[in-house]
Amino acid sequence: MIFFFLMPVLIGGFGNYLLRLLLGIPDLNLPRLNALSAWLLLPACVCLSFGLVGGMGVG
């Protein structure tokens, strides 16, 4: 639960929101990169889940 929800919200969500408030700008310079990070969160969670379920380590 920590890796799937809490860490992305704390790092990505609050970071993007508070950075805009701190700088006083309506949007960040790279909105597509910001959206890409949000879209890549789902495949990253799927890979992490498969790694936990599979139980095979590196080496």
PQR file with spaces between the fields and no chain letter, atoms N, CA, C, O and H, PARSE charges and radii, in Angstrom:
ATOM       1  N    MET     1       0.829   -1.192    0.000 -0.4000 1.5000
ATOM       2  CA   MET     1       0.000    0.000    0.000 -0.0000 2.0000
ATOM       3  C    MET     1       0.870    1.251    0.000  0.5500 1.7000
ATOM       4  O    MET     1       0.524    2.255   -0.621 -0.5500 1.4000
ATOM       5  N    ILE     2       1.984    1.186    0.690 -0.4000 1.5000
ATOM       6  CA   ILE     2       2.865    2.353    0.747 -0.0000 2.0000
ATOM       7  C    ILE     2       3.415    2.671   -0.631  0.5500 1.7000
ATOM       8  O    ILE     2       3.446    3.834   -1.032 -0.5500 1.4000
ATOM       9  H    ILE     2       2.265    0.370    1.195  0.4000 1.0000
ATOM      10  N    PHE     3       3.852    1.644   -1.366 -0.4000 1.5000
ATOM      11  CA   PHE     3       4.466    1.879   -2.665 -0.0000 2.0000
ATOM      12  C    PHE     3       3.445    2.224   -3.738  0.5500 1.7000
ATOM      13  O    PHE     3       3.763    2.947   -4.682 -0.5500 1.4000
ATOM      14  H    PHE     3       3.826    0.699   -1.040  0.4000 1.0000
ATOM      15  N    PHE     4       2.228    1.719   -3.608 -0.4000 1.5000
ATOM      16  CA   PHE     4       1.230    1.941   -4.646 -0.0000 2.0000
ATOM      17  C    PHE     4       0.512    3.279   -4.521  0.5500 1.7000
ATOM      18  O    PHE     4       0.122    3.863   -5.532 -0.5500 1.4000
ATOM      19  H    PHE     4       1.969    1.131   -2.841  0.4000 1.0000
ATOM      20  N    PHE     5       0.334    3.768   -3.319 -0.4000 1.5000
ATOM      21  CA   PHE     5      -0.468    4.977   -3.147 -0.0000 2.0000
ATOM      22  C    PHE     5       0.281    6.101   -2.449  0.5500 1.7000
ATOM      23  O    PHE     5       0.347    7.217   -2.964 -0.5500 1.4000
ATOM      24  H    PHE     5       0.651    3.294   -2.498  0.4000 1.0000
ATOM      25  N    LEU     6       0.831    5.823   -1.308 -0.4000 1.5000
ATOM      26  CA   LEU     6       1.369    6.883   -0.461 -0.0000 2.0000
ATOM      27  C    LEU     6       2.583    7.573   -1.074  0.5500 1.7000
ATOM      28  O    LEU     6       2.633    8.803   -1.111 -0.5500 1.4000
ATOM      29  H    LEU     6       0.777    4.917   -0.890  0.4000 1.0000
ATOM      30  N    MET     7       3.546    6.821   -1.548 -0.4000 1.5000
ATOM      31  CA   MET     7       4.754    7.427   -2.106 -0.0000 2.0000
ATOM      32  C    MET     7       4.474    8.223   -3.381  0.5500 1.7000
ATOM      33  O    MET     7       4.975    9.342   -3.495 -0.5500 1.4000
ATOM      34  H    MET     7       3.505    5.822   -1.519  0.4000 1.0000
ATOM      35  N    PRO     8       3.695    7.708   -4.359 -0.5600 1.5000
ATOM      36  CA   PRO     8       3.408    8.533   -5.536  0.2800 2.0000
ATOM      37  C    PRO     8       2.628    9.802   -5.209  0.5500 1.7000
ATOM      38  O    PRO     8       2.854   10.846   -5.821 -0.5500 1.4000
ATOM      39  N    VAL     9       1.719    9.717   -4.254 -0.4000 1.5000
ATOM      40  CA   VAL     9       0.950   10.911   -3.891 -0.0000 2.0000
ATOM      41  C    VAL     9       1.847   11.934   -3.217  0.5500 1.7000
ATOM      42  O    VAL     9       1.773   13.124   -3.525 -0.5500 1.4000
ATOM      43  H    VAL     9       1.536    8.869   -3.757  0.4000 1.0000
ATOM      44  N    LEU    10       2.686   11.485   -2.307 -0.4000 1.5000
ATOM      45  CA   LEU    10       3.553   12.423   -1.600 -0.0000 2.0000
ATOM      46  C    LEU    10       4.586   13.053   -2.526  0.5500 1.7000
ATOM      47  O    LEU    10       4.809   14.262   -2.471 -0.5500 1.4000
ATOM      48  H    LEU    10       2.746   10.518   -2.057  0.4000 1.0000
ATOM      49  N    ILE    11       5.208   12.257   -3.362 -0.4000 1.5000
ATOM      50  CA   ILE    11       6.267   12.779   -4.230 -0.0000 2.0000
ATOM      51  C    ILE    11       5.678   13.496   -5.444  0.5500 1.7000
ATOM      52  O    ILE    11       6.027   14.645   -5.714 -0.5500 1.4000
ATOM      53  H    ILE    11       5.027   11.274   -3.406  0.4000 1.0000
ATOM      54  N    GLY    12       4.796   12.830   -6.169 -0.4000 1.5000
ATOM      55  CA   GLY    12       4.285   13.394   -7.409 -0.0000 2.0000
ATOM      56  C    GLY    12       3.147   14.368   -7.225  0.5500 1.7000
ATOM      57  O    GLY    12       3.184   15.480   -7.752 -0.5500 1.4000
ATOM      58  H    GLY    12       4.513   11.896   -5.950  0.4000 1.0000
ATOM      59  N    GLY    13       2.143   13.964   -6.486 -0.4000 1.5000
ATOM      60  CA   GLY    13       0.943   14.791   -6.349 -0.0000 2.0000
ATOM      61  C    GLY    13       1.188   16.085   -5.604  0.5500 1.7000
ATOM      62  O    GLY    13       0.929   17.169   -6.127 -0.5500 1.4000
ATOM      63  H    GLY    13       2.113   13.061   -6.058  0.4000 1.0000
ATOM      64  N    PHE    14       1.683   15.975   -4.392 -0.4000 1.5000
ATOM      65  CA   PHE    14       1.942   17.183   -3.613 -0.0000 2.0000
ATOM      66  C    PHE    14       3.075   18.000   -4.216  0.5500 1.7000
ATOM      67  O    PHE    14       3.059   19.230   -4.166 -0.5500 1.4000
ATOM      68  H    PHE    14       1.893   15.095   -3.968  0.4000 1.0000
ATOM      69  N    GLY    15       4.063   17.310   -4.789 -0.4000 1.5000
ATOM      70  CA   GLY    15       5.178   18.026   -5.407 -0.0000 2.0000
ATOM      71  C    GLY    15       4.722   18.906   -6.555  0.5500 1.7000
ATOM      72  O    GLY    15       5.122   20.067   -6.642 -0.5500 1.4000
ATOM      73  H    GLY    15       4.077   16.311   -4.830  0.4000 1.0000
ATOM      74  N    ASN    16       3.901   18.376   -7.427 -0.4000 1.5000
ATOM      75  CA   ASN    16       3.411   19.163   -8.560 -0.0000 2.0000
ATOM      76  C    ASN    16       2.486   20.283   -8.107  0.5500 1.7000
ATOM      77  O    ASN    16       2.541   21.391   -8.642 -0.5500 1.4000
ATOM      78  H    ASN    16       3.576   17.433   -7.356  0.4000 1.0000
ATOM      79  N    TYR    17       1.650   20.006   -7.140 -0.4000 1.5000
ATOM      80  CA   TYR    17       0.698   21.021   -6.675 -0.0000 2.0000
ATOM      81  C    TYR    17       1.412   22.137   -5.914  0.5500 1.7000
ATOM      82  O    TYR    17       1.180   23.316   -6.179 -0.5500 1.4000
ATOM      83  H    TYR    17       1.605   19.106   -6.706  0.4000 1.0000
ATOM      84  N    LEU    18       2.268   21.775   -4.982 -0.4000 1.5000
ATOM      85  CA   LEU    18       2.924   22.788   -4.159 -0.0000 2.0000
ATOM      86  C    LEU    18       3.979   23.567   -4.926  0.5500 1.7000
ATOM      87  O    LEU    18       4.216   24.737   -4.623 -0.5500 1.4000
ATOM      88  H    LEU    18       2.457   20.817   -4.767  0.4000 1.0000
ATOM      89  N    LEU    19       4.614   22.952   -5.907 -0.4000 1.5000
ATOM      90  CA   LEU    19       5.600   23.665   -6.711 -0.0000 2.0000
ATOM      91  C    LEU    19       4.943   24.777   -7.515  0.5500 1.7000
ATOM      92  O    LEU    19       5.498   25.868   -7.644 -0.5500 1.4000
ATOM      93  H    LEU    19       4.422   22.002   -6.153  0.4000 1.0000
ATOM      94  N    ARG    20       3.766   24.501   -8.052 -0.4000 1.5000
ATOM      95  CA   ARG    20       3.047   25.545   -8.794 -0.0000 2.0000
ATOM      96  C    ARG    20       2.633   26.684   -7.877  0.5500 1.7000
ATOM      97  O    ARG    20       2.715   27.849   -8.267 -0.5500 1.4000
ATOM      98  H    ARG    20       3.315   23.615   -7.947  0.4000 1.0000
ATOM      99  N    LEU    21       2.192   26.369   -6.669 -0.4000 1.5000
ATOM     100  CA   LEU    21       1.819   27.421   -5.725 -0.0000 2.0000
ATOM     101  C    LEU    21       3.028   28.242   -5.298  0.5500 1.7000
ATOM     102  O    LEU    21       2.943   29.463   -5.171 -0.5500 1.4000
ATOM     103  H    LEU    21       2.126   25.423   -6.352  0.4000 1.0000
ATOM     104  N    LEU    22       4.149   27.572   -5.078 -0.4000 1.5000
ATOM     105  CA   LEU    22       5.358   28.254   -4.637 -0.0000 2.0000
ATOM     106  C    LEU    22       5.886   29.203   -5.705  0.5500 1.7000
ATOM     107  O    LEU    22       6.309   30.316   -5.390 -0.5500 1.4000
ATOM     108  H    LEU    22       4.218   26.580   -5.181  0.4000 1.0000
ATOM     109  N    LEU    23       5.865   28.776   -6.964 -0.4000 1.5000
ATOM     110  CA   LEU    23       6.377   29.603   -8.047 -0.0000 2.0000
ATOM     111  C    LEU    23       5.344   30.599   -8.568  0.5500 1.7000
ATOM     112  O    LEU    23       5.702   31.552   -9.260 -0.5500 1.4000
ATOM     113  H    LEU    23       5.521   27.872   -7.219  0.4000 1.0000
ATOM     114  N    GLY    24       4.081   30.393   -8.247 -0.4000 1.5000
ATOM     115  CA   GLY    24       3.027   31.306   -8.692 -0.0000 2.0000
ATOM     116  C    GLY    24       2.724   31.203  -10.174  0.5500 1.7000
ATOM     117  O    GLY    24       2.401   32.206  -10.810 -0.5500 1.4000
ATOM     118  H    GLY    24       3.790   29.619   -7.684  0.4000 1.0000
ATOM     119  N    ILE    25       2.823   30.007  -10.734 -0.4000 1.5000
ATOM     120  CA   ILE    25       2.561   29.806  -12.156 -0.0000 2.0000
ATOM     121  C    ILE    25       1.301   28.951  -12.319  0.5500 1.7000
ATOM     122  O    ILE    25       0.996   28.136  -11.448 -0.5500 1.4000
ATOM     123  H    ILE    25       3.085   29.192  -10.218  0.4000 1.0000
ATOM     124  N    PRO    26       0.564   29.126  -13.425 -0.5600 1.5000
ATOM     125  CA   PRO    26      -0.662   28.344  -13.606  0.2800 2.0000
ATOM     126  C    PRO    26      -0.397   26.878  -13.959  0.5500 1.7000
ATOM     127  O    PRO    26      -1.180   26.006  -13.581 -0.5500 1.4000
ATOM     128  N    ASP    27       0.697   26.593  -14.679 -0.4000 1.5000
ATOM     129  CA   ASP    27       0.998   25.215  -15.065 -0.0000 2.0000
ATOM     130  C    ASP    27       2.510   25.053  -15.162  0.5500 1.7000
ATOM     131  O    ASP    27       3.241   26.034  -15.295 -0.5500 1.4000
ATOM     132  H    ASP    27       1.332   27.302  -14.986  0.4000 1.0000
ATOM     133  N    LEU    28       2.960   23.834  -15.096 -0.4000 1.5000
ATOM     134  CA   LEU    28       4.387   23.565  -15.191 -0.0000 2.0000
ATOM     135  C    LEU    28       4.854   23.684  -16.636  0.5500 1.7000
ATOM     136  O    LEU    28       4.039   23.712  -17.558 -0.5500 1.4000
ATOM     137  H    LEU    28       2.365   23.037  -14.987  0.4000 1.0000
ATOM     138  N    ASN    29       6.162   23.754  -16.827 -0.4000 1.5000
ATOM     139  CA   ASN    29       6.710   23.935  -18.170 -0.0000 2.0000
ATOM     140  C    ASN    29       6.527   22.714  -19.060  0.5500 1.7000
ATOM     141  O    ASN    29       6.356   22.853  -20.271 -0.5500 1.4000
ATOM     142  H    ASN    29       6.823   23.731  -16.078  0.4000 1.0000
ATOM     143  N    LEU    30       6.560   21.544  -18.488 -0.4000 1.5000
ATOM     144  CA   LEU    30       6.474   20.318  -19.273 -0.0000 2.0000
ATOM     145  C    LEU    30       5.228   19.520  -18.886  0.5500 1.7000
ATOM     146  O    LEU    30       5.335   18.526  -18.167 -0.5500 1.4000
ATOM     147  H    LEU    30       6.699   21.431  -17.504  0.4000 1.0000
ATOM     148  N    PRO    31       4.047   19.940  -19.352 -0.5600 1.5000
ATOM     149  CA   PRO    31       2.825   19.232  -18.945  0.2800 2.0000
ATOM     150  C    PRO    31       2.752   17.806  -19.487  0.5500 1.7000
ATOM     151  O    PRO    31       2.161   16.937  -18.846 -0.5500 1.4000
ATOM     152  N    ARG    32       3.341   17.550  -20.657 -0.4000 1.5000
ATOM     153  CA   ARG    32       3.304   16.185  -21.198 -0.0000 2.0000
ATOM     154  C    ARG    32       4.167   15.243  -20.373  0.5500 1.7000
ATOM     155  O    ARG    32       3.801   14.086  -20.167 -0.5500 1.4000
ATOM     156  H    ARG    32       3.821   18.256  -21.178  0.4000 1.0000
ATOM     157  N    LEU    33       5.301   15.725  -19.904 -0.4000 1.5000
ATOM     158  CA   LEU    33       6.148   14.904  -19.049 -0.0000 2.0000
ATOM     159  C    LEU    33       5.463   14.635  -17.720  0.5500 1.7000
ATOM     160  O    LEU    33       5.592   13.547  -17.158 -0.5500 1.4000
ATOM     161  H    LEU    33       5.598   16.665  -20.071  0.4000 1.0000
ATOM     162  N    ASN    34       4.740   15.616  -17.221 -0.4000 1.5000
ATOM     163  CA   ASN    34       3.981   15.448  -15.989 -0.0000 2.0000
ATOM     164  C    ASN    34       2.873   14.408  -16.178  0.5500 1.7000
ATOM     165  O    ASN    34       2.651   13.572  -15.302 -0.5500 1.4000
ATOM     166  H    ASN    34       4.635   16.499  -17.677  0.4000 1.0000
ATOM     167  N    ALA    35       2.186   14.458  -17.304 -0.4000 1.5000
ATOM     168  CA   ALA    35       1.139   13.472  -17.592 -0.0000 2.0000
ATOM     169  C    ALA    35       1.739   12.087  -17.820  0.5500 1.7000
ATOM     170  O    ALA    35       1.143   11.082  -17.433 -0.5500 1.4000
ATOM     171  H    ALA    35       2.366   15.137  -18.015  0.4000 1.0000
ATOM     172  N    LEU    36       2.911   12.030  -18.444 -0.4000 1.5000
ATOM     173  CA   LEU    36       3.570   10.744  -18.667 -0.0000 2.0000
ATOM     174  C    LEU    36       3.918   10.073  -17.350  0.5500 1.7000
ATOM     175  O    LEU    36       3.793    8.855  -17.224 -0.5500 1.4000
ATOM     176  H    LEU    36       3.395   12.846  -18.759  0.4000 1.0000
ATOM     177  N    SER    37       4.350   10.844  -16.377 -0.4000 1.5000
ATOM     178  CA   SER    37       4.666   10.255  -15.078 -0.0000 2.0000
ATOM     179  C    SER    37       3.417    9.683  -14.418  0.5500 1.7000
ATOM     180  O    SER    37       3.488    8.660  -13.736 -0.5500 1.4000
ATOM     181  H    SER    37       4.451   11.833  -16.480  0.4000 1.0000
ATOM     182  N    ALA    38       2.285   10.328  -14.614 -0.4000 1.5000
ATOM     183  CA   ALA    38       1.040    9.799  -14.055 -0.0000 2.0000
ATOM     184  C    ALA    38       0.611    8.527  -14.782  0.5500 1.7000
ATOM     185  O    ALA    38       0.122    7.592  -14.148 -0.5500 1.4000
ATOM     186  H    ALA    38       2.227   11.159  -15.167  0.4000 1.0000
ATOM     187  N    TRP    39       0.787    8.477  -16.099 -0.4000 1.5000
ATOM     188  CA   TRP    39       0.390    7.294  -16.860 -0.0000 2.0000
ATOM     189  C    TRP    39       1.331    6.118  -16.633  0.5500 1.7000
ATOM     190  O    TRP    39       0.905    4.968  -16.744 -0.5500 1.4000
ATOM     191  H    TRP    39       1.185    9.237  -16.614  0.4000 1.0000
ATOM     192  N    LEU    40       2.588    6.370  -16.321 -0.4000 1.5000
ATOM     193  CA   LEU    40       3.537    5.283  -16.081 -0.0000 2.0000
ATOM     194  C    LEU    40       3.411    4.696  -14.684  0.5500 1.7000
ATOM     195  O    LEU    40       4.037    3.681  -14.380 -0.5500 1.4000
ATOM     196  H    LEU    40       2.935    7.304  -16.231  0.4000 1.0000
ATOM     197  N    LEU    41       2.621    5.315  -13.842 -0.4000 1.5000
ATOM     198  CA   LEU    41       2.438    4.796  -12.490 -0.0000 2.0000
ATOM     199  C    LEU    41       1.726    3.443  -12.510  0.5500 1.7000
ATOM     200  O    LEU    41       2.089    2.553  -11.741 -0.5500 1.4000
ATOM     201  H    LEU    41       2.112    6.140  -14.088  0.4000 1.0000
ATOM     202  N    LEU    42       0.734    3.270  -13.359 -0.4000 1.5000
ATOM     203  CA   LEU    42      -0.002    2.006  -13.425 -0.0000 2.0000
ATOM     204  C    LEU    42       0.881    0.839  -13.869  0.5500 1.7000
ATOM     205  O    LEU    42       0.878   -0.192  -13.196 -0.5500 1.4000
ATOM     206  H    LEU    42       0.438    3.993  -13.984  0.4000 1.0000
ATOM     207  N    PRO    43       1.640    0.946  -14.971 -0.5600 1.5000
ATOM     208  CA   PRO    43       2.518   -0.179  -15.324  0.2800 2.0000
ATOM     209  C    PRO    43       3.585   -0.454  -14.267  0.5500 1.7000
ATOM     210  O    PRO    43       3.980   -1.604  -14.075 -0.5500 1.4000
ATOM     211  N    ALA    44       4.049    0.572  -13.589 -0.4000 1.5000
ATOM     212  CA   ALA    44       5.032    0.362  -12.529 -0.0000 2.0000
ATOM     213  C    ALA    44       4.427   -0.425  -11.373  0.5500 1.7000
ATOM     214  O    ALA    44       5.088   -1.292  -10.800 -0.5500 1.4000
ATOM     215  H    ALA    44       3.728    1.506  -13.745  0.4000 1.0000
ATOM     216  N    CYS    45       3.190   -0.135  -11.029 -0.4000 1.5000
ATOM     217  CA   CYS    45       2.513   -0.883   -9.960 -0.0000 2.0000
ATOM     218  C    CYS    45       2.264   -2.326  -10.375  0.5500 1.7000
ATOM     219  O    CYS    45       2.361   -3.234   -9.550 -0.5500 1.4000
ATOM     220  H    CYS    45       2.653    0.569  -11.494  0.4000 1.0000
ATOM     221  N    VAL    46       1.945   -2.543  -11.647 -0.4000 1.5000
ATOM     222  CA   VAL    46       1.742   -3.907  -12.142 -0.0000 2.0000
ATOM     223  C    VAL    46       3.052   -4.690  -12.089  0.5500 1.7000
ATOM     224  O    VAL    46       3.064   -5.846  -11.668 -0.5500 1.4000
ATOM     225  H    VAL    46       1.866   -1.806  -12.317  0.4000 1.0000
ATOM     226  N    CYS    47       4.149   -4.073  -12.510 -0.4000 1.5000
ATOM     227  CA   CYS    47       5.450   -4.754  -12.455 -0.0000 2.0000
ATOM     228  C    CYS    47       5.845   -5.067  -11.019  0.5500 1.7000
ATOM     229  O    CYS    47       6.382   -6.140  -10.744 -0.5500 1.4000
ATOM     230  H    CYS    47       4.139   -3.133  -12.852  0.4000 1.0000
ATOM     231  N    LEU    48       5.590   -4.156  -10.115 -0.4000 1.5000
ATOM     232  CA   LEU    48       5.904   -4.394   -8.712 -0.0000 2.0000
ATOM     233  C    LEU    48       5.056   -5.527   -8.153  0.5500 1.7000
ATOM     234  O    LEU    48       5.548   -6.345   -7.376 -0.5500 1.4000
ATOM     235  H    LEU    48       5.154   -3.284  -10.338  0.4000 1.0000
ATOM     236  N    SER    49       3.798   -5.582   -8.538 -0.4000 1.5000
ATOM     237  CA   SER    49       2.920   -6.664   -8.076 -0.0000 2.0000
ATOM     238  C    SER    49       3.383   -8.016   -8.599  0.5500 1.7000
ATOM     239  O    SER    49       3.412   -8.994   -7.852 -0.5500 1.4000
ATOM     240  H    SER    49       3.398   -4.917   -9.170  0.4000 1.0000
ATOM     241  N    PHE    50       3.744   -8.076   -9.874 -0.4000 1.5000
ATOM     242  CA   PHE    50       4.229   -9.339  -10.435 -0.0000 2.0000
ATOM     243  C    PHE    50       5.531   -9.771   -9.772  0.5500 1.7000
ATOM     244  O    PHE    50       5.759  -10.963   -9.569 -0.5500 1.4000
ATOM     245  H    PHE    50       3.721   -7.281  -10.480  0.4000 1.0000
ATOM     246  N    GLY    51       6.369   -8.826   -9.439 -0.4000 1.5000
ATOM     247  CA   GLY    51       7.611   -9.161   -8.753 -0.0000 2.0000
ATOM     248  C    GLY    51       7.368   -9.707   -7.359  0.5500 1.7000
ATOM     249  O    GLY    51       8.074  -10.611   -6.913 -0.5500 1.4000
ATOM     250  H    GLY    51       6.183   -7.857   -9.604  0.4000 1.0000
ATOM     251  N    LEU    52       6.384   -9.169   -6.676 -0.4000 1.5000
ATOM     252  CA   LEU    52       6.073   -9.664   -5.337 -0.0000 2.0000
ATOM     253  C    LEU    52       5.413  -11.037   -5.380  0.5500 1.7000
ATOM     254  O    LEU    52       5.686  -11.888   -4.533 -0.5500 1.4000
ATOM     255  H    LEU    52       5.811   -8.435   -7.039  0.4000 1.0000
ATOM     256  N    VAL    53       4.545  -11.252   -6.362 -0.4000 1.5000
ATOM     257  CA   VAL    53       3.828  -12.520   -6.473 -0.0000 2.0000
ATOM     258  C    VAL    53       4.742  -13.616   -7.017  0.5500 1.7000
ATOM     259  O    VAL    53       4.675  -14.762   -6.572 -0.5500 1.4000
ATOM     260  H    VAL    53       4.323  -10.560   -7.050  0.4000 1.0000
ATOM     261  N    GLY    54       5.596  -13.261   -7.979 -0.4000 1.5000
ATOM     262  CA   GLY    54       6.469  -14.254   -8.604 -0.0000 2.0000
ATOM     263  C    GLY    54       7.491  -14.833   -7.652  0.5500 1.7000
ATOM     264  O    GLY    54       7.782  -16.028   -7.713 -0.5500 1.4000
ATOM     265  H    GLY    54       5.650  -12.330   -8.340  0.4000 1.0000
ATOM     266  N    GLY    55       8.036  -14.022   -6.784 -0.4000 1.5000
ATOM     267  CA   GLY    55       8.977  -14.495   -5.792 -0.0000 2.0000
ATOM     268  C    GLY    55      10.358  -14.822   -6.325  0.5500 1.7000
ATOM     269  O    GLY    55      11.192  -15.338   -5.581 -0.5500 1.4000
ATOM     270  H    GLY    55       7.800  -13.052   -6.735  0.4000 1.0000
ATOM     271  N    MET    56      10.623  -14.542   -7.579 -0.4000 1.5000
ATOM     272  CA   MET    56      11.942  -14.819   -8.133 -0.0000 2.0000
ATOM     273  C    MET    56      12.808  -13.581   -7.989  0.5500 1.7000
ATOM     274  O    MET    56      12.438  -12.503   -8.455 -0.5500 1.4000
ATOM     275  H    MET    56       9.946  -14.123   -8.184  0.4000 1.0000
ATOM     276  N    GLY    57      13.929  -13.725   -7.363 -0.4000 1.5000
ATOM     277  CA   GLY    57      14.831  -12.609   -7.184 -0.0000 2.0000
ATOM     278  C    GLY    57      15.834  -12.509   -8.318  0.5500 1.7000
ATOM     279  O    GLY    57      15.857  -13.346   -9.221 -0.5500 1.4000
ATOM     280  H    GLY    57      14.229  -14.600   -6.985  0.4000 1.0000
ATOM     281  N    VAL    58      16.643  -11.499   -8.263 -0.4000 1.5000
ATOM     282  CA   VAL    58      17.692  -11.324   -9.255 -0.0000 2.0000
ATOM     283  C    VAL    58      18.826  -12.281   -8.908  0.5500 1.7000
ATOM     284  O    VAL    58      19.316  -12.285   -7.779 -0.5500 1.4000
ATOM     285  H    VAL    58      16.624  -10.819   -7.530  0.4000 1.0000
ATOM     286  N    GLY    59      19.240  -13.089   -9.875 -0.4000 1.5000
ATOM     287  CA   GLY    59      20.371  -14.011   -9.668 -0.0000 2.0000
ATOM     288  C    GLY    59      19.908  -15.253   -9.094  0.5500 1.7000
ATOM     289  O    GLY    59      20.709  -16.155   -8.846 -0.5500 1.4000
ATOM     290  H    GLY    59      18.842  -13.086  -10.792  0.4000 1.0000
